[in-house]
Amino acid sequence: MSKRVSEVIAMLNYEELVDLQRDLFGGGTTIKQVVNNRIREVNDSQTRVCATCGNTVNLSLNHEYTLIFGPKDLKKRASFCAVDCLEYFFVQLKSISEKRLQSSKQER
């Protein structure tokens, strides 16, 4: 790990190094905040909620199913913790689609 950190530090220019040094001498609050934000981003990208049952789905631990749907300019993503939740979602989606189709036929 220290090798990677040293590689990142080697990429910094002089002004960035001075800013980093000031932050470290001052308690490292900026660096701490940057690291905490990055950890939060990684956790958020690895953890989702099942669209059907609401259980937490951790992408790094569980086998997870993700459905990407919607129009080209407004894609939506739904994650599911198991096949039965995915199946229930499809049944409900089909029911909603049929109701919309029937209501549009009645309006004509």
Rosetta silent file (secondary structure, phi, psi, omega in degrees, C-alpha in Angstrom):
SEQUENCE: MSKRVSEVIAMLNYEELVDLQRDLFGGGTTIKQVVNNRIREVNDSQTRVCATCGNTVNLSLNHEYTLIFGPKDLKKRASFCAVDCLEYFFVQLKSISEKRLQSSKQER
SCORE:     score description
SCORE:     0.000 S_00000001
   1 L     0.000  -40.419 -178.573    0.000    0.000    0.000 S_00000001
   2 H   -63.784  -28.157  177.645    2.780    2.456    0.814 S_00000001
   3 H   -67.174  -40.864  178.849    4.138    1.943   -2.686 S_00000001
   4 H   -66.324  -41.558  178.893    0.817    3.019   -4.210 S_00000001
   5 H   -63.631  -42.095  179.286    0.599    6.032   -1.917 S_00000001
   6 H   -65.927  -32.099  176.289    4.136    7.031   -2.825 S_00000001
   7 H   -66.992  -40.278  177.882    3.243    6.706   -6.521 S_00000001
   8 H   -65.448  -43.113  179.013    0.275    9.040   -6.025 S_00000001
   9 H   -63.469  -36.103  178.971    2.446   11.514   -4.115 S_00000001
  10 H   -65.212  -23.399 -179.745    5.027   11.377   -6.905 S_00000001
  11 L   -82.933  -11.986 -177.909    2.339   12.531   -9.360 S_00000001
  12 L   -76.717  146.300  174.268    1.587   15.703   -7.351 S_00000001
  13 L   -84.514  177.078 -173.507    3.086   19.018   -8.378 S_00000001
  14 H   -60.368  -45.535 -178.080    4.931   21.267   -5.921 S_00000001
  15 H   -62.947  -40.017  178.162    1.905   23.379   -4.931 S_00000001
  16 H   -66.312  -36.863  176.828   -0.179   20.270   -4.254 S_00000001
  17 H   -64.379  -42.176  178.939    2.630   18.829   -2.132 S_00000001
  18 H   -64.239  -42.870  177.182    2.835   22.025   -0.073 S_00000001
  19 H   -61.376  -41.333  178.134   -0.959   21.982    0.416 S_00000001
  20 H   -63.080  -43.191  179.455   -0.768   18.335    1.465 S_00000001
  21 H   -63.908  -42.576  177.296    2.015   19.083    3.923 S_00000001
  22 H   -60.460  -43.229  179.912    0.049   21.993    5.445 S_00000001
  23 H   -63.540  -42.301  179.069   -2.991   19.782    5.842 S_00000001
  24 H   -64.046  -41.651  178.065   -0.944   17.053    7.529 S_00000001
  25 H   -66.537  -28.761 -179.460    0.644   19.539    9.931 S_00000001
  26 L   -88.466    9.481  178.411   -2.814   20.929   10.680 S_00000001
  27 L   109.583   -6.647  175.548   -4.260   17.567   11.637 S_00000001
  28 L    70.245   29.724 -176.729   -5.004   16.157    8.197 S_00000001
  29 H   -66.388  -37.450  179.638   -8.679   17.119    8.174 S_00000001
  30 H   -67.257  -44.874  179.218   -8.848   17.616    4.400 S_00000001
  31 H   -64.286  -41.021  178.561   -7.181   14.291    3.680 S_00000001
  32 H   -59.998  -43.081 -179.910   -9.406   12.593    6.228 S_00000001
  33 H   -65.582  -41.819  179.016  -12.484   14.048    4.526 S_00000001
  34 H   -62.826  -44.610  179.552  -11.303   12.977    1.054 S_00000001
  35 H   -64.766  -44.684  179.160  -10.623    9.429    2.263 S_00000001
  36 H   -61.650  -41.269  178.261  -13.980    9.231    4.075 S_00000001
  37 H   -63.548  -41.521 -179.681  -15.831   10.464    0.981 S_00000001
  38 H   -66.460  -40.568  177.447  -14.090    7.902   -1.216 S_00000001
  39 H   -62.673  -41.344  178.733  -14.914    5.071    1.227 S_00000001
  40 H   -63.288  -42.194  178.085  -18.554    6.196    1.240 S_00000001
  41 H   -60.911  -44.442 -179.772  -18.614    6.210   -2.594 S_00000001
  42 H   -64.477  -44.331  179.332  -17.200    2.678   -2.746 S_00000001
  43 H   -63.473  -41.299  179.445  -19.671    1.416   -0.131 S_00000001
  44 H   -65.304  -36.988  179.817  -22.602    3.061   -1.908 S_00000001
  45 H   -74.816  -21.845 -178.424  -21.614    1.535   -5.225 S_00000001
  46 H   -95.149  -13.211 -176.678  -21.235   -1.903   -3.617 S_00000001
  47 E  -122.555  129.240  178.208  -24.469   -1.850   -1.594 S_00000001
  48 E  -134.116  171.747  179.332  -27.961   -1.602   -3.014 S_00000001
  49 E  -112.266  135.003  178.482  -31.508   -2.242   -1.850 S_00000001
  50 E   -62.387  129.636 -176.815  -33.673   -4.964   -3.383 S_00000001
  51 L   -68.516  -19.105 -177.973  -36.414   -3.290   -5.425 S_00000001
  52 L   -97.692  -55.297 -172.682  -38.980   -5.865   -4.304 S_00000001
  53 L  -101.780  -15.014  177.556  -38.389   -6.752   -0.653 S_00000001
  54 L    86.342    2.178  177.055  -36.142   -3.902    0.514 S_00000001
  55 L   -68.381  152.147  176.668  -33.329   -6.131    1.786 S_00000001
  56 E   -75.365  132.342  178.526  -29.794   -4.821    1.489 S_00000001
  57 E  -114.934  110.555  177.859  -27.905   -6.347   -1.425 S_00000001
  58 E   -93.988  114.517 -173.628  -24.140   -6.142   -1.041 S_00000001
  59 L   -62.912  -27.954 -177.707  -22.628   -6.641   -4.487 S_00000001
  60 L   -82.901  -16.056 -177.143  -19.330   -7.914   -3.131 S_00000001
  61 L  -107.720  -40.016 -172.743  -20.935  -10.617   -0.936 S_00000001
  62 L  -104.726  159.361  166.748  -24.124  -11.834   -2.620 S_00000001
  63 L   -79.989  127.924 -170.536  -25.114  -13.017   -6.027 S_00000001
  64 L  -131.356  150.295  179.071  -27.214  -10.154   -7.185 S_00000001
  65 E  -117.278  133.218  179.803  -29.435   -9.464  -10.148 S_00000001
  66 E  -126.807  131.510  178.602  -29.669   -6.041  -11.736 S_00000001
  67 E  -113.407  125.291  176.268  -32.214   -4.971  -14.300 S_00000001
  68 E  -109.618  122.293 -174.806  -31.572   -1.856  -16.371 S_00000001
  69 E  -146.723  170.669  178.515  -34.683   -0.589  -18.101 S_00000001
  70 L   114.183  173.818  179.125  -36.441    2.494  -19.378 S_00000001
  71 L   -64.521  161.998 -174.617  -36.165    4.807  -22.347 S_00000001
  72 L   -55.177  -38.457 -176.004  -32.760    5.509  -23.826 S_00000001
  73 L   -90.104   -4.330 -178.456  -32.425    8.925  -22.191 S_00000001
  74 L  -142.847   67.992 -179.658  -33.772    7.891  -18.756 S_00000001
  75 L   -73.159  142.315  175.954  -32.407    4.489  -17.810 S_00000001
  76 E  -120.335  151.210 -179.798  -33.387    3.039  -14.432 S_00000001
  77 E  -124.570  129.833  176.326  -31.606    0.355  -12.468 S_00000001
  78 E  -124.899  130.383  178.604  -33.303   -2.099  -10.126 S_00000001
  79 E  -107.185  149.415 -177.932  -31.357   -4.618   -8.047 S_00000001
  80 E  -134.700  144.213 -176.677  -32.766   -7.827   -6.635 S_00000001
  81 L   -86.058  -19.780 -178.601  -31.470  -10.136   -3.916 S_00000001
  82 L  -153.980  167.873 -178.475  -32.911  -13.343   -5.385 S_00000001
  83 H   -65.112  -36.612 -178.955  -34.624  -14.766   -8.436 S_00000001
  84 H   -65.495  -34.391  175.499  -38.037  -14.819   -6.725 S_00000001
  85 H   -66.930  -40.537  177.118  -37.840  -11.067   -6.098 S_00000001
  86 H   -63.615  -42.958  179.159  -36.923  -10.506   -9.751 S_00000001
  87 H   -63.456  -43.928  178.438  -39.817  -12.727  -10.845 S_00000001
  88 H   -60.405  -41.285  178.331  -42.279  -10.873   -8.588 S_00000001
  89 H   -59.995  -44.729  179.554  -41.065   -7.568  -10.060 S_00000001
  90 H   -63.660  -41.090  178.839  -41.712   -8.839  -13.599 S_00000001
  91 H   -60.750  -46.044  179.915  -45.212  -10.055  -12.673 S_00000001
  92 H   -66.168  -39.660  178.613  -46.076   -6.659  -11.190 S_00000001
  93 H   -63.613  -41.626  178.652  -44.538   -4.821  -14.152 S_00000001
  94 H   -64.564  -41.505  178.806  -46.552   -6.945  -16.576 S_00000001
  95 H   -61.764  -44.319  179.144  -49.745   -6.250  -14.614 S_00000001
  96 H   -63.750  -42.694  179.566  -49.123   -2.498  -14.689 S_00000001
  97 H   -63.165  -40.630  178.957  -48.387   -2.598  -18.430 S_00000001
  98 H   -65.713  -40.677  178.351  -51.607   -4.501  -19.123 S_00000001
  99 H   -64.035  -40.406  177.954  -53.656   -2.011  -17.082 S_00000001
 100 H   -64.567  -40.768  179.955  -52.127    0.907  -18.991 S_00000001
 101 H   -64.749  -42.021  179.107  -52.857   -0.789  -22.295 S_00000001
 102 H   -65.679  -42.504 -178.870  -56.479   -1.429  -21.324 S_00000001
 103 H   -67.912  -34.011  178.253  -57.012    2.135  -20.115 S_00000001
 104 H   -71.172  -32.321  177.397  -55.532    3.557  -23.325 S_00000001
 105 H   -70.310  -36.409 -179.517  -57.865    1.344  -25.401 S_00000001
 106 H   -71.062  -29.461 -179.497  -60.889    2.518  -23.393 S_00000001
 107 H   -72.407  -23.031 -177.995  -60.014    6.179  -23.906 S_00000001
 108 L   -79.414    0.000    0.000  -60.133    5.784  -27.687 S_00000001
